[in-house]
Amino acid sequence: MKLTAISNMTLDAYPVTMEQTGDDFCQHQNLQSLDWHVDVLQSREENRLAGKEQPMDWRDAKKAIRQRAQ
């Protein structure tokens, strides 16, 4: 996909595209996270364990993202 195609997407298409991209990434067995991403995940897990953040059901998260995109 060309960058111009992404910039011409509707706001409703972004969450769907992100979800499809994430699903595609999960199919790759040798995919390694970047260092900064590992740091973010570790920080979020620490916050969760300390009771500062609570996990959200994936369906609820997608619904919230779609509502913000409208």
WOFEN-V465293 format. One record per helix or strand of 2 or more residues. SS is the DSSP state (H for helix, E for strand). FROM is the first residue (numbers start at 1). TO is the last residue. If there is no record, write none. Layout:
ss | from | to
SS | FROM | TO
SS | FROM | TO
//
This chain:
ss | from | to
H | 3 | 7
H | 11 | 26
H | 35 | 49
H | 58 | 69
//
